[in-house]
Amino acid sequence: MRITRTIPRTASGHRRLVALSTGLAAAAALLLPTAAAGAEEARTYSADRLAAAGEAVLGADVAGTAWHVDEATGTLVVVADSTVTTAELARIERRAGRNAGALRVERTPGTLSTLISGGDAVYL
């Protein structure tokens, strides 16, 4: 599972941390079928709709969330920690608009935090 973005809560306010993954976008474009008219019943969404849903989650700017594409189900999984309220989840769904059906919300105990900062090198 790759986490696309987390929005941690810090003492100094909400600090944005964006972890971009070109491989994830390429994999989604190759592995996810294109949604045809009426395919929403099958709950399969195109890479474009999943990307739009991801942008909507990013635009909602709710701290304590992270998200990734579940390639097996063709949905965007939004992981919300214990600090995220139901009103904030509703804001994400409103922001997603017609792509809200592509979202699957999962709760996780505790709070999400980052272990590195944007731009830090990753050594393997």
C-alpha positions, 0 to 999 in steps of 0.5 A, spaced: 500 500 500 502 506 498 500 512 501 499 518 497 499 524 502 498 525 509 496 531 513 499 531 520 496 535 525 502 539 529 503 544 534 504 550 529 498 548 525 497 544 519 503 543 515 502 540 508 506 534 506 505 531 499 508 525 497 508 524 490 508 517 486 509 517 479 509 509 479 502 509 483 499 514 477 502 509 472 500 503 475 493 506 476 493 508 468 495 501 466 491 496 471 484 500 472 479 499 466 476 505 463 469 506 466 464 506 461 457 509 461 453 506 467 459 502 470 458 505 477 454 500 479 460 495 478 464 500 482 469 500 477 472 507 476 477 510 471 484 512 473 481 519 471 476 519 476 480 516 481 485 522 480 479 527 480 477 524 487 484 524 490 485 532 488 478 533 491 481 529 498 487 534 497 483 540 496 478 538 502 485 539 506 483 535 512 488 534 517 489 526 519 487 523 513 491 519 507 489 516 501 491 511 496 488 507 490 486 500 491 487 497 485 483 490 487 477 494 487 478 500 483 477 505 489 480 511 492 481 509 500 481 514 505 484 513 511 482 517 517 485 517 524 481 518 530 482 526 530 478 526 524 470 528 525 464 526 521 463 533 519 470 533 516 469 526 512 462 529 509 466 535 507 471 530 503 465 527 500 462 534 498 468 536 495 469 529 491 462 531 488 460 526 483 466 522 484 464 521 491 462 514 490 470 512 488 471 513 495 472 508 501 473 511 508 477 507 513 478 509 520 484 507 524 486 508 531 491 513 534 493 519 529 497 519 523 504 522 523 510 523 518 517 520 520 520 524 514 519 531 511 518 533 504 524 533 500 528 528 505 532 523 501 530 516 502 536 511 502 534 503 501 
